[in-house]
Amino acid sequence: MKKKLPPFGKRLKERMRKGFYSTNGVNIYTSWNMGRPYSHCITFPPEASPDDYDWSFLTGQEISLINTNGNADYESLKELAVLLVKSGVKSVGLIDVEYPLQCFVPKVKGIAA
């Protein structure tokens, strides 16, 4: 079954298809009001599950996952951050009003000596 894009994801995916990429990465907000006005932002609804959406169009992007008003469950946001990294994003910075900044990056398979 094909998953739907997150809210405002269609708009961003279309812009990316045309060659537009934000120099500051992509912001994912848990607030509808923050995601709506900006073309480089999408929304992760606080009541949603990370598995509800197709995140693959964000492959290669740097992501800021922002819970500005504390309305989303922190564990769900961490689950989304891990899912995004597994989907191929460069990194995820999880910003929450009640927790310190956390960064999620893909594992390094080997380090040259």
Backbone bond lengths (Angstrom), bond angles and torsions (degrees), N, CA, C in turn:
res aa  C-N    CA-C-N  psi(-1)  N-CA   C-N-CA  omega(-1)  CA-C   N-CA-C  phi
1 M - - - 1.447 - - 1.535 109.49 -
2 K 1.300 116.08 130.43 1.455 121.92 -179.35 1.529 109.62 -77.11
3 K 1.333 115.41 130.51 1.458 120.31 179.38 1.520 110.12 -86.34
4 K 1.312 115.54 153.42 1.466 120.88 178.04 1.523 109.96 -83.82
5 L 1.312 115.10 161.71 1.456 121.05 175.69 1.526 109.04 -77.84
6 P 1.328 116.88 154.47 1.468 118.96 176.21 1.525 109.96 -66.50
7 P 1.343 117.71 161.81 1.463 119.97 179.16 1.532 111.63 -53.06
8 F 1.317 115.60 132.46 1.461 126.41 -177.68 1.529 112.12 71.63
9 G 1.317 117.26 5.68 1.461 121.63 178.50 1.515 112.64 -70.49
10 K 1.321 117.03 -35.52 1.465 119.72 179.88 1.526 110.58 -61.93
11 R 1.303 115.76 -42.43 1.470 121.40 179.03 1.529 109.98 -61.12
12 L 1.335 117.40 -47.20 1.459 121.43 -179.11 1.526 111.22 -67.35
13 K 1.316 116.92 -43.01 1.468 120.49 179.96 1.519 110.91 -60.24
14 E 1.307 117.23 -41.13 1.469 121.52 179.20 1.527 110.77 -64.57
15 R 1.316 116.75 -42.11 1.475 119.78 178.42 1.524 110.48 -64.96
16 M 1.328 117.67 -39.66 1.460 121.62 178.96 1.525 110.40 -66.16
17 R 1.318 116.69 -37.29 1.465 121.23 178.03 1.524 110.88 -62.28
18 K 1.331 116.59 -30.98 1.461 121.79 179.36 1.531 112.54 -86.07
19 G 1.340 117.25 1.45 1.456 120.38 176.08 1.514 115.43 104.38
20 F 1.317 118.87 -1.75 1.451 121.58 178.99 1.524 110.54 -80.67
21 Y 1.326 115.98 127.96 1.459 121.80 172.68 1.511 107.86 -136.25
22 S 1.296 117.23 131.65 1.454 121.65 179.35 1.526 109.81 -70.28
23 T 1.314 117.32 134.73 1.461 120.95 178.34 1.530 111.50 -72.48
24 N 1.309 117.18 -16.69 1.465 121.95 179.60 1.522 112.30 -102.34
25 G 1.310 118.20 12.13 1.461 120.96 -177.36 1.513 111.81 80.69
26 V 1.321 115.25 -168.10 1.462 122.19 -177.42 1.516 108.83 -111.66
27 N 1.319 115.82 132.17 1.464 121.16 175.91 1.519 109.43 -98.52
28 I 1.329 115.05 132.85 1.456 121.34 173.29 1.525 106.64 -115.24
29 Y 1.324 116.27 115.62 1.458 121.97 -178.74 1.524 110.59 -103.25
30 T 1.337 115.66 152.75 1.462 120.11 174.02 1.525 110.43 -93.72
31 S 1.298 116.99 3.75 1.456 122.56 179.87 1.535 109.59 -111.19
32 W 1.315 116.56 127.88 1.459 121.31 179.57 1.523 110.67 -59.87
33 N 1.322 117.20 -39.09 1.462 120.80 -176.39 1.520 112.64 -65.84
34 M 1.321 118.20 -29.69 1.462 120.81 -179.49 1.530 111.64 -79.08
35 G 1.316 117.94 -36.63 1.454 120.93 -177.46 1.509 114.25 -76.83
36 R 1.305 116.32 -27.98 1.458 121.06 -173.16 1.528 114.93 -63.98
37 P 1.330 120.68 -48.91 1.464 118.41 -170.96 1.523 116.63 -81.43
38 Y 1.311 118.68 -10.95 1.456 120.02 -172.79 1.520 111.43 -111.20
39 S 1.319 116.50 132.25 1.462 120.46 -175.79 1.519 113.37 -73.45
40 H 1.318 118.63 -16.39 1.465 121.51 179.85 1.535 111.80 -101.85
41 C 1.327 116.76 13.05 1.462 121.67 -178.76 1.523 110.61 -119.89
42 I 1.317 115.01 149.05 1.452 121.16 172.43 1.522 108.17 -131.75
43 T 1.314 116.10 172.78 1.457 121.01 -176.92 1.519 110.46 -120.22
44 F 1.315 115.96 138.39 1.457 123.24 168.43 1.521 105.81 -110.77
45 P 1.345 117.71 104.19 1.463 120.38 -177.60 1.535 111.11 -59.49
46 P 1.322 117.98 133.31 1.463 121.98 -175.99 1.526 114.03 -56.94
47 E 1.307 117.67 -28.27 1.463 121.02 -177.92 1.531 112.74 -88.98
48 A 1.318 117.33 -2.77 1.472 121.76 -175.32 1.527 111.34 -85.85
49 S 1.315 114.03 164.76 1.457 121.80 171.93 1.524 107.32 -101.92
50 P 1.334 118.57 142.66 1.467 120.11 178.22 1.533 112.81 -56.25
51 D 1.323 117.00 -30.20 1.463 121.25 -179.71 1.526 113.56 -74.33
52 D 1.324 117.53 -6.39 1.467 120.87 -179.32 1.526 112.93 -70.35
53 Y 1.338 117.19 -19.98 1.456 120.30 -169.64 1.525 113.05 -124.80
54 D 1.330 114.03 159.65 1.463 122.60 174.35 1.529 107.48 -92.89
55 W 1.322 116.45 114.88 1.459 122.37 -178.47 1.532 111.70 -103.03
56 S 1.313 118.24 1.31 1.466 121.56 -171.98 1.531 113.66 -62.06
57 F 1.316 118.61 -24.30 1.463 120.29 -179.29 1.534 111.96 -69.03
58 L 1.330 117.43 -9.99 1.462 121.64 179.54 1.526 113.18 -92.45
59 T 1.318 117.27 4.45 1.464 121.41 -179.60 1.526 110.53 -51.08
60 G 1.337 115.64 132.61 1.453 121.26 178.13 1.522 115.28 85.17
61 Q 1.317 117.49 -4.40 1.465 120.97 -177.94 1.526 111.90 -91.74
62 E 1.315 116.20 155.85 1.457 122.39 169.09 1.525 106.49 -94.44
63 I 1.328 115.89 131.07 1.455 121.28 -171.60 1.525 110.81 -117.20
64 S 1.326 116.13 138.43 1.463 122.43 166.99 1.523 106.14 -113.16
65 L 1.319 116.17 117.65 1.464 123.09 179.01 1.520 106.51 -101.04
66 I 1.330 116.98 111.64 1.459 121.34 -166.00 1.526 111.57 -119.74
67 N 1.327 115.08 119.63 1.458 122.89 176.83 1.529 107.42 -110.75
68 T 1.329 116.50 76.07 1.458 121.61 -171.43 1.525 114.16 -68.38
69 N 1.307 117.53 -33.51 1.460 118.18 -176.30 1.535 112.65 -109.58
70 G 1.319 117.56 11.24 1.459 120.44 174.85 1.513 114.72 66.82
71 N 1.336 117.17 23.45 1.456 119.59 -176.10 1.530 114.10 -87.90
72 A 1.316 118.32 -7.91 1.468 121.34 -179.09 1.530 109.93 -107.69
73 D 1.317 115.14 148.86 1.455 121.77 177.78 1.527 109.63 -67.90
74 Y 1.329 116.10 127.16 1.463 121.33 -175.95 1.530 112.00 -61.02
75 E 1.313 117.75 -40.58 1.463 120.97 179.66 1.529 111.13 -63.11
76 S 1.314 116.67 -37.63 1.469 120.96 176.96 1.526 110.70 -65.54
77 L 1.322 117.22 -37.65 1.463 121.02 177.97 1.523 111.07 -66.99
78 K 1.331 117.21 -40.39 1.463 119.58 176.64 1.528 109.99 -64.16
79 E 1.322 117.17 -39.33 1.472 121.07 176.96 1.526 110.26 -60.87
80 L 1.333 116.70 -42.68 1.461 120.67 177.85 1.528 110.69 -63.76
81 A 1.331 118.00 -42.37 1.465 121.34 179.87 1.523 110.76 -59.14
82 V 1.328 117.01 -44.56 1.466 120.97 178.80 1.530 110.16 -65.00
83 L 1.317 117.41 -42.76 1.463 121.41 178.97 1.527 110.82 -61.38
84 L 1.323 117.31 -40.70 1.463 121.15 178.74 1.524 111.18 -62.74
85 V 1.331 116.54 -43.36 1.465 120.13 178.39 1.526 109.92 -62.62
86 K 1.320 117.13 -42.33 1.469 120.90 178.09 1.521 111.43 -65.32
87 S 1.341 117.20 -24.89 1.468 121.70 179.27 1.523 112.43 -80.67
88 G 1.353 117.25 -7.92 1.454 119.16 175.32 1.510 116.73 109.31
89 V 1.341 119.14 11.61 1.462 118.37 176.58 1.526 109.41 -73.78
90 K 1.327 116.43 159.12 1.469 120.90 -179.64 1.519 111.10 -70.03
91 S 1.331 115.98 -45.23 1.455 120.57 -178.83 1.519 109.50 -164.18
92 V 1.345 114.47 160.67 1.459 121.00 175.31 1.516 107.97 -132.55
93 G 1.311 116.35 126.14 1.458 122.04 171.57 1.515 107.21 -102.94
94 L 1.319 117.36 117.96 1.462 122.51 -179.46 1.520 108.69 -96.52
95 I 1.311 115.52 114.96 1.458 122.38 -177.07 1.525 108.16 -114.01
96 D 1.323 115.69 119.66 1.459 121.57 -178.00 1.526 107.97 -134.36
97 V 1.323 117.54 142.82 1.462 120.85 -176.94 1.524 112.80 -64.97
98 E 1.324 117.96 -24.17 1.460 120.51 -175.37 1.527 114.60 -105.77
99 Y 1.320 118.23 -4.32 1.467 121.42 -175.82 1.524 109.96 -130.97
100 P 1.330 116.91 154.68 1.474 118.82 176.30 1.528 110.83 -68.34
101 L 1.322 115.32 156.71 1.462 121.85 177.65 1.523 110.28 -56.22
102 Q 1.311 116.46 133.19 1.461 121.74 174.38 1.518 108.15 -123.09
103 C 1.333 115.83 140.88 1.460 121.11 177.65 1.521 109.07 -115.53
104 F 1.306 115.69 137.27 1.460 122.92 178.90 1.516 107.42 -120.52
105 V 1.324 116.77 126.34 1.459 122.53 179.91 1.522 108.45 -136.58
106 P 1.334 117.59 157.33 1.459 119.62 177.17 1.526 110.90 -63.47
107 K 1.315 116.28 150.07 1.467 121.13 176.49 1.520 109.23 -66.37
108 V 1.304 115.80 143.48 1.465 122.06 175.40 1.521 106.90 -88.56
109 K 1.334 117.46 123.12 1.462 120.87 -175.89 1.512 112.48 -76.05
110 G 1.292 117.67 -28.29 1.466 120.15 179.25 1.504 110.28 -160.94
111 I 1.304 115.39 149.04 1.454 120.10 179.00 1.512 108.10 -122.23
112 A 1.324 116.15 129.34 1.471 120.29 179.74 1.522 109.40 -70.82
113 A 1.327 115.81 139.98 1.470 119.87 179.97 1.510 110.37 -85.31
